[in-house]
């Protein structure tokens, strides 16, 4: 897992990978505020899903992870918490990692996890070993959010 802001020096380091650099260029060259919900192809199998939603109570969340793509969450608007833990010990409920959607969902888990607070400009890059539960409330009130979820084939960064 990598957590940073687009203006951090961490981003300069990450951009040394030509494919992650393409994702960052897309973020910087696109009018994200006015972009509509949907899927957008970048190149080399890299694509973006623009999402708009209200944050949710942690009790309504569920962990997931991916095997063939990095899951790169970039917050455009709002604020949310993402919880991250290792998938070892989680119980998969849909046996879906082999599906074209590349996502496995897990039974409700309340054990130890790292909580990361995302604000506009912050991002988190999640690897296959990072089960994550995103879109969670910072407090007891739902907040509207907009996020770019960039999917980067893992083979491009190995």
Secondary structure, 3 states (H helix, E strand, C coil): CEEEECCCHHHHHHCCCHHHHHHHHHHHHCCCCCCCCEEEEEECCEEEEEEEEECECHHHCCCEECCCEEEEEEEEECEEEEEEECCCCCCECCCCCCCCCCCEEECCCCCCCEEEEEECCEEEEECCCCEEEEEECCCCCCCEEEEEEEEEEHHHCC
